[in-house]
């Protein structure tokens, strides 16, 4: 897949999502998954 085909993602956003996924994966047994909108708002990624 070429870079041109990928949606542009800010490095900060990519890091936040990667960190979130890592924490979710390690805590999967302990917590309920948060609704997607809530997660994005919590990470400050919601764009309006």
PDB file with SEQRES, HELIX, SHEET and CRYST1 records, atoms N, CA, C and O in Angstrom:
SEQRES   1 A   48  UNK UNK UNK UNK UNK UNK UNK UNK UNK UNK UNK UNK UNK          
SEQRES   2 A   48  UNK UNK UNK UNK UNK UNK UNK UNK UNK UNK UNK UNK UNK          
SEQRES   3 A   48  UNK UNK UNK UNK UNK UNK UNK UNK UNK UNK UNK UNK UNK          
SEQRES   4 A   48  UNK UNK UNK UNK UNK UNK UNK UNK UNK                          
HELIX    1 AA1 UNK A    3  UNK A    5  5                                   3    
HELIX    2 AA2 UNK A   11  UNK A   26  1                                  16    
HELIX    3 AA3 UNK A   36  UNK A   43  1                                   8    
CRYST1    1.000    1.000    1.000  90.00  90.00  90.00 P 1           1          
ATOM      1  N   UNK A   1       0.848  -1.188   0.000  1.00  0.00           N  
ATOM      2  CA  UNK A   1       0.000   0.000   0.000  1.00  0.00           C  
ATOM      3  C   UNK A   1       0.888   1.244   0.000  1.00  0.00           C  
ATOM      4  O   UNK A   1       1.780   1.381   0.837  1.00  0.00           O  
ATOM      5  N   UNK A   2       0.637   2.132  -0.934  1.00  0.00           N  
ATOM      6  CA  UNK A   2       1.445   3.350  -0.979  1.00  0.00           C  
ATOM      7  C   UNK A   2       0.925   4.356   0.031  1.00  0.00           C  
ATOM      8  O   UNK A   2      -0.220   4.282   0.475  1.00  0.00           O  
ATOM      9  N   UNK A   3       1.777   5.286   0.379  1.00  0.00           N  
ATOM     10  CA  UNK A   3       1.393   6.321   1.345  1.00  0.00           C  
ATOM     11  C   UNK A   3       0.222   7.146   0.818  1.00  0.00           C  
ATOM     12  O   UNK A   3      -0.607   7.615   1.598  1.00  0.00           O  
ATOM     13  N   UNK A   4       0.148   7.324  -0.499  1.00  0.00           N  
ATOM     14  CA  UNK A   4      -0.908   8.120  -1.111  1.00  0.00           C  
ATOM     15  C   UNK A   4      -2.295   7.534  -0.855  1.00  0.00           C  
ATOM     16  O   UNK A   4      -3.285   8.265  -0.822  1.00  0.00           O  
ATOM     17  N   UNK A   5      -2.364   6.212  -0.674  1.00  0.00           N  
ATOM     18  CA  UNK A   5      -3.655   5.563  -0.472  1.00  0.00           C  
ATOM     19  C   UNK A   5      -4.126   5.633   0.975  1.00  0.00           C  
ATOM     20  O   UNK A   5      -5.285   5.339   1.268  1.00  0.00           O  
ATOM     21  N   UNK A   6      -3.236   6.018   1.876  1.00  0.00           N  
ATOM     22  CA  UNK A   6      -3.593   6.063   3.286  1.00  0.00           C  
ATOM     23  C   UNK A   6      -4.193   7.413   3.653  1.00  0.00           C  
ATOM     24  O   UNK A   6      -3.793   8.447   3.118  1.00  0.00           O  
ATOM     25  N   UNK A   7      -5.148   7.394   4.561  1.00  0.00           N  
ATOM     26  CA  UNK A   7      -5.707   8.628   5.098  1.00  0.00           C  
ATOM     27  C   UNK A   7      -4.619   9.338   5.897  1.00  0.00           C  
ATOM     28  O   UNK A   7      -3.853   8.698   6.617  1.00  0.00           O  
ATOM     29  N   UNK A   8      -4.553  10.658   5.768  1.00  0.00           N  
ATOM     30  CA  UNK A   8      -3.529  11.401   6.520  1.00  0.00           C  
ATOM     31  C   UNK A   8      -3.849  11.357   8.007  1.00  0.00           C  
ATOM     32  O   UNK A   8      -4.969  11.656   8.422  1.00  0.00           O  
ATOM     33  N   UNK A   9      -2.854  10.981   8.803  1.00  0.00           N  
ATOM     34  CA  UNK A   9      -2.997  10.922  10.254  1.00  0.00           C  
ATOM     35  C   UNK A   9      -1.851  11.706  10.873  1.00  0.00           C  
ATOM     36  O   UNK A   9      -0.685  11.485  10.544  1.00  0.00           O  
ATOM     37  N   UNK A  10      -2.191  12.624  11.774  1.00  0.00           N  
ATOM     38  CA  UNK A  10      -1.154  13.379  12.468  1.00  0.00           C  
ATOM     39  C   UNK A  10      -0.316  12.440  13.324  1.00  0.00           C  
ATOM     40  O   UNK A  10      -0.857  11.500  13.905  1.00  0.00           O  
ATOM     41  N   UNK A  11       0.988  12.668  13.416  1.00  0.00           N  
ATOM     42  CA  UNK A  11       1.835  11.818  14.270  1.00  0.00           C  
ATOM     43  C   UNK A  11       1.328  11.767  15.710  1.00  0.00           C  
ATOM     44  O   UNK A  11       1.357  10.711  16.342  1.00  0.00           O  
ATOM     45  N   UNK A  12       0.867  12.895  16.226  1.00  0.00           N  
ATOM     46  CA  UNK A  12       0.355  12.923  17.602  1.00  0.00           C  
ATOM     47  C   UNK A  12      -0.878  12.037  17.737  1.00  0.00           C  
ATOM     48  O   UNK A  12      -1.029  11.316  18.723  1.00  0.00           O  
ATOM     49  N   UNK A  13      -1.753  12.097  16.745  1.00  0.00           N  
ATOM     50  CA  UNK A  13      -2.960  11.273  16.763  1.00  0.00           C  
ATOM     51  C   UNK A  13      -2.593   9.796  16.661  1.00  0.00           C  
ATOM     52  O   UNK A  13      -3.164   8.961  17.362  1.00  0.00           O  
ATOM     53  N   UNK A  14      -1.648   9.479  15.796  1.00  0.00           N  
ATOM     54  CA  UNK A  14      -1.217   8.091  15.643  1.00  0.00           C  
ATOM     55  C   UNK A  14      -0.647   7.554  16.952  1.00  0.00           C  
ATOM     56  O   UNK A  14      -0.930   6.419  17.335  1.00  0.00           O  
ATOM     57  N   UNK A  15       0.157   8.370  17.641  1.00  0.00           N  
ATOM     58  CA  UNK A  15       0.722   7.945  18.930  1.00  0.00           C  
ATOM     59  C   UNK A  15      -0.377   7.743  19.963  1.00  0.00           C  
ATOM     60  O   UNK A  15      -0.346   6.771  20.718  1.00  0.00           O  
ATOM     61  N   UNK A  16      -1.346   8.649  20.003  1.00  0.00           N  
ATOM     62  CA  UNK A  16      -2.438   8.528  20.970  1.00  0.00           C  
ATOM     63  C   UNK A  16      -3.241   7.255  20.715  1.00  0.00           C  
ATOM     64  O   UNK A  16      -3.593   6.538  21.652  1.00  0.00           O  
ATOM     65  N   UNK A  17      -3.527   6.980  19.456  1.00  0.00           N  
ATOM     66  CA  UNK A  17      -4.283   5.775  19.128  1.00  0.00           C  
ATOM     67  C   UNK A  17      -3.490   4.515  19.441  1.00  0.00           C  
ATOM     68  O   UNK A  17      -4.045   3.546  19.959  1.00  0.00           O  
ATOM     69  N   UNK A  18      -2.199   4.520  19.133  1.00  0.00           N  
ATOM     70  CA  UNK A  18      -1.369   3.351  19.430  1.00  0.00           C  
ATOM     71  C   UNK A  18      -1.291   3.113  20.935  1.00  0.00           C  
ATOM     72  O   UNK A  18      -1.373   1.974  21.395  1.00  0.00           O  
ATOM     73  N   UNK A  19      -1.134   4.193  21.697  1.00  0.00           N  
ATOM     74  CA  UNK A  19      -1.073   4.080  23.157  1.00  0.00           C  
ATOM     75  C   UNK A  19      -2.401   3.567  23.704  1.00  0.00           C  
ATOM     76  O   UNK A  19      -2.426   2.703  24.581  1.00  0.00           O  
ATOM     77  N   UNK A  20      -3.508   4.104  23.180  1.00  0.00           N  
ATOM     78  CA  UNK A  20      -4.832   3.651  23.600  1.00  0.00           C  
ATOM     79  C   UNK A  20      -5.012   2.161  23.307  1.00  0.00           C  
ATOM     80  O   UNK A  20      -5.474   1.410  24.166  1.00  0.00           O  
ATOM     81  N   UNK A  21      -4.649   1.733  22.097  1.00  0.00           N  
ATOM     82  CA  UNK A  21      -4.804   0.318  21.736  1.00  0.00           C  
ATOM     83  C   UNK A  21      -3.957  -0.578  22.622  1.00  0.00           C  
ATOM     84  O   UNK A  21      -4.398  -1.657  23.018  1.00  0.00           O  
ATOM     85  N   UNK A  22      -2.737  -0.138  22.937  1.00  0.00           N  
ATOM     86  CA  UNK A  22      -1.863  -0.941  23.795  1.00  0.00           C  
ATOM     87  C   UNK A  22      -2.464  -1.075  25.191  1.00  0.00           C  
ATOM     88  O   UNK A  22      -2.463  -2.160  25.772  1.00  0.00           O  
ATOM     89  N   UNK A  23      -2.978   0.036  25.726  1.00  0.00           N  
ATOM     90  CA  UNK A  23      -3.591  -0.015  27.055  1.00  0.00           C  
ATOM     91  C   UNK A  23      -4.859  -0.851  27.032  1.00  0.00           C  
ATOM     92  O   UNK A  23      -5.102  -1.612  27.969  1.00  0.00           O  
ATOM     93  N   UNK A  24      -5.676  -0.734  25.988  1.00  0.00           N  
ATOM     94  CA  UNK A  24      -6.903  -1.528  25.865  1.00  0.00           C  
ATOM     95  C   UNK A  24      -6.558  -2.999  25.799  1.00  0.00           C  
ATOM     96  O   UNK A  24      -7.208  -3.819  26.447  1.00  0.00           O  
ATOM     97  N   UNK A  25      -5.539  -3.346  25.024  1.00  0.00           N  
ATOM     98  CA  UNK A  25      -5.164  -4.749  24.868  1.00  0.00           C  
ATOM     99  C   UNK A  25      -4.688  -5.327  26.196  1.00  0.00           C  
ATOM    100  O   UNK A  25      -5.030  -6.459  26.539  1.00  0.00           O  
ATOM    101  N   UNK A  26      -3.896  -4.552  26.950  1.00  0.00           N  
ATOM    102  CA  UNK A  26      -3.352  -5.061  28.209  1.00  0.00           C  
ATOM    103  C   UNK A  26      -4.413  -5.103  29.306  1.00  0.00           C  
ATOM    104  O   UNK A  26      -4.276  -5.853  30.273  1.00  0.00           O  
ATOM    105  N   UNK A  27      -5.467  -4.304  29.160  1.00  0.00           N  
ATOM    106  CA  UNK A  27      -6.501  -4.233  30.192  1.00  0.00           C  
ATOM    107  C   UNK A  27      -7.819  -4.857  29.724  1.00  0.00           C  
ATOM    108  O   UNK A  27      -8.860  -4.652  30.348  1.00  0.00           O  
ATOM    109  N   UNK A  28      -7.773  -5.608  28.642  1.00  0.00           N  
ATOM    110  CA  UNK A  28      -8.998  -6.133  28.036  1.00  0.00           C  
ATOM    111  C   UNK A  28      -9.831  -6.956  29.017  1.00  0.00           C  
ATOM    112  O   UNK A  28     -11.060  -6.944  28.950  1.00  0.00           O  
ATOM    113  N   UNK A  29      -9.172  -7.666  29.920  1.00  0.00           N  
ATOM    114  CA  UNK A  29      -9.895  -8.498  30.882  1.00  0.00           C  
ATOM    115  C   UNK A  29     -10.515  -7.678  32.006  1.00  0.00           C  
ATOM    116  O   UNK A  29     -11.421  -8.149  32.693  1.00  0.00           O  
ATOM    117  N   UNK A  30     -10.030  -6.455  32.194  1.00  0.00           N  
ATOM    118  CA  UNK A  30     -10.391  -5.680  33.377  1.00  0.00           C  
ATOM    119  C   UNK A  30     -11.466  -4.642  33.129  1.00  0.00           C  
ATOM    120  O   UNK A  30     -12.187  -4.268  34.054  1.00  0.00           O  
ATOM    121  N   UNK A  31     -11.587  -4.167  31.895  1.00  0.00           N  
ATOM    122  CA  UNK A  31     -12.492  -3.047  31.641  1.00  0.00           C  
ATOM    123  C   UNK A  31     -13.413  -3.333  30.474  1.00  0.00           C  
ATOM    124  O   UNK A  31     -13.084  -4.114  29.582  1.00  0.00           O  
ATOM    125  N   UNK A  32     -14.565  -2.695  30.489  1.00  0.00           N  
ATOM    126  CA  UNK A  32     -15.460  -2.733  29.347  1.00  0.00           C  
ATOM    127  C   UNK A  32     -14.918  -1.768  28.299  1.00  0.00           C  
ATOM    128  O   UNK A  32     -14.404  -0.709  28.660  1.00  0.00           O  
ATOM    129  N   UNK A  33     -15.017  -2.096  27.024  1.00  0.00           N  
ATOM    130  CA  UNK A  33     -14.581  -1.153  25.997  1.00  0.00           C  
ATOM    131  C   UNK A  33     -15.438   0.112  26.040  1.00  0.00           C  
ATOM    132  O   UNK A  33     -16.658   0.041  26.184  1.00  0.00           O  
ATOM    133  N   UNK A  34     -14.795   1.250  25.914  1.00  0.00           N  
ATOM    134  CA  UNK A  34     -15.529   2.515  25.916  1.00  0.00           C  
ATOM    135  C   UNK A  34     -16.137   2.752  24.534  1.00  0.00           C  
ATOM    136  O   UNK A  34     -15.571   2.315  23.532  1.00  0.00           O  
ATOM    137  N   UNK A  35     -17.276   3.436  24.467  1.00  0.00           N  
ATOM    138  CA  UNK A  35     -17.840   3.780  23.159  1.00  0.00           C  
ATOM    139  C   UNK A  35     -16.833   4.585  22.340  1.00  0.00           C  
ATOM    140  O   UNK A  35     -16.080   5.388  22.891  1.00  0.00           O  
ATOM    141  N   UNK A  36     -16.822   4.373  21.038  1.00  0.00           N  
ATOM    142  CA  UNK A  36     -15.817   4.988  20.172  1.00  0.00           C  
ATOM    143  C   UNK A  36     -15.803   6.514  20.300  1.00  0.00           C  
ATOM    144  O   UNK A  36     -14.734   7.114  20.405  1.00  0.00           O  
ATOM    145  N   UNK A  37     -16.975   7.140  20.291  1.00  0.00           N  
ATOM    146  CA  UNK A  37     -17.036   8.603  20.395  1.00  0.00           C  
ATOM    147  C   UNK A  37     -16.446   9.081  21.711  1.00  0.00           C  
ATOM    148  O   UNK A  37     -15.738  10.087  21.749  1.00  0.00           O  
ATOM    149  N   UNK A  38     -16.735   8.362  22.791  1.00  0.00           N  
ATOM    150  CA  UNK A  38     -16.202   8.729  24.103  1.00  0.00           C  
ATOM    151  C   UNK A  38     -14.680   8.632  24.099  1.00  0.00           C  
ATOM    152  O   UNK A  38     -13.993   9.497  24.642  1.00  0.00           O  
ATOM    153  N   UNK A  39     -14.163   7.583  23.489  1.00  0.00           N  
ATOM    154  CA  UNK A  39     -12.707   7.402  23.412  1.00  0.00           C  
ATOM    155  C   UNK A  39     -12.068   8.543  22.643  1.00  0.00           C  
ATOM    156  O   UNK A  39     -11.077   9.119  23.090  1.00  0.00           O  
ATOM    157  N   UNK A  40     -12.633   8.873  21.486  1.00  0.00           N  
ATOM    158  CA  UNK A  40     -12.062   9.956  20.678  1.00  0.00           C  
ATOM    159  C   UNK A  40     -12.120  11.284  21.427  1.00  0.00           C  
ATOM    160  O   UNK A  40     -11.161  12.055  21.391  1.00  0.00           O  
ATOM    161  N   UNK A  41     -13.223  11.556  22.097  1.00  0.00           N  
ATOM    162  CA  UNK A  41     -13.331  12.797  22.859  1.00  0.00           C  
ATOM    163  C   UNK A  41     -12.303  12.831  23.984  1.00  0.00           C  
ATOM    164  O   UNK A  41     -11.678  13.862  24.228  1.00  0.00           O  
ATOM    165  N   UNK A  42     -12.131  11.705  24.664  1.00  0.00           N  
ATOM    166  CA  UNK A  42     -11.184  11.622  25.771  1.00  0.00           C  
ATOM    167  C   UNK A  42      -9.759  11.871  25.286  1.00  0.00           C  
ATOM    168  O   UNK A  42      -8.957  12.490  25.986  1.00  0.00           O  
ATOM    169  N   UNK A  43      -9.447  11.384  24.083  1.00  0.00           N  
ATOM    170  CA  UNK A  43      -8.108  11.572  23.527  1.00  0.00           C  
ATOM    171  C   UNK A  43      -7.954  12.937  22.851  1.00  0.00           C  
ATOM    172  O   UNK A  43      -6.863  13.284  22.398  1.00  0.00           O  
ATOM    173  N   UNK A  44      -9.028  13.701  22.783  1.00  0.00           N  
ATOM    174  CA  UNK A  44      -8.952  15.020  22.169  1.00  0.00           C  
ATOM    175  C   UNK A  44      -8.853  14.958  20.658  1.00  0.00           C  
ATOM    176  O   UNK A  44      -8.286  15.854  20.033  1.00  0.00           O  
ATOM    177  N   UNK A  45      -9.402  13.907  20.066  1.00  0.00           N  
ATOM    178  CA  UNK A  45      -9.271  13.728  18.623  1.00  0.00           C  
ATOM    179  C   UNK A  45     -10.543  14.099  17.867  1.00  0.00           C  
ATOM    180  O   UNK A  45     -10.556  14.127  16.636  1.00  0.00           O  
ATOM    181  N   UNK A  46     -11.599  14.379  18.603  1.00  0.00           N  
ATOM    182  CA  UNK A  46     -12.856  14.712  17.942  1.00  0.00           C  
ATOM    183  C   UNK A  46     -12.692  16.025  17.186  1.00  0.00           C  
ATOM    184  O   UNK A  46     -12.279  17.033  17.760  1.00  0.00           O  
ATOM    185  N   UNK A  47     -13.019  16.009  15.895  1.00  0.00           N  
ATOM    186  CA  UNK A  47     -12.887  17.218  15.071  1.00  0.00           C  
ATOM    187  C   UNK A  47     -14.286  17.678  14.680  1.00  0.00           C  
ATOM    188  O   UNK A  47     -15.026  16.943  14.027  1.00  0.00           O  
ATOM    189  N   UNK A  48     -14.644  18.892  15.079  1.00  0.00           N  
ATOM    190  CA  UNK A  48     -15.972  19.417  14.751  1.00  0.00           C  
ATOM    191  C   UNK A  48     -15.836  20.753  14.075  1.00  0.00           C  
ATOM    192  O   UNK A  48     -16.840  21.368  13.715  1.00  0.00           O  
TER     193      UNK A  48                                                      
END                                                                             
